[in-house]
Amino acid sequence: MRRIWERYTYVVTHSEPDGQFIGKCLEFPHVYGNGHSMTDALEATAEMVASIVVSGTQPLPAPFGFKP
């Protein structure tokens, strides 16, 4: 069984001026991570989302791919 943060939608883009990759979670628009590679940015973002989920400090949005 996948953990809920693995079901969220992530996007990684490249910032040319910064020379960094930026990861975003669409269900948590205020959360992003960066890194020197696409993988680093994705992992940083997923770790931030996981910490939010585990902390239980805010209501969790349903993953966009979830179909009841």
Secondary structure in CASP SS format (residue, H / E / C, confidence):
PFRMAT SS
TARGET T0000
AUTHOR 0000-0000-0000
METHOD secondary structure of the structure
MODEL  1
M C 1.00
R C 1.00
R C 1.00
I H 1.00
W H 1.00
E H 1.00
R C 1.00
Y C 1.00
T C 1.00
Y E 1.00
V E 1.00
V E 1.00
T E 1.00
H E 1.00
S E 1.00
E C 1.00
P C 1.00
D C 1.00
G C 1.00
Q E 1.00
F E 1.00
I E 1.00
G E 1.00
K E 1.00
C E 1.00
L C 1.00
E C 1.00
F E 1.00
P E 1.00
H E 1.00
V E 1.00
Y E 1.00
G E 1.00
N E 1.00
G E 1.00
H C 1.00
S C 1.00
M H 1.00
T H 1.00
D H 1.00
A H 1.00
L H 1.00
E H 1.00
A H 1.00
T H 1.00
A H 1.00
E H 1.00
M H 1.00
V H 1.00
A H 1.00
S H 1.00
I H 1.00
V H 1.00
V H 1.00
S H 1.00
G C 1.00
T C 1.00
Q C 1.00
P C 1.00
L C 1.00
P C 1.00
A C 1.00
P C 1.00
F C 1.00
G C 1.00
F C 1.00
K C 1.00
P C 1.00
END
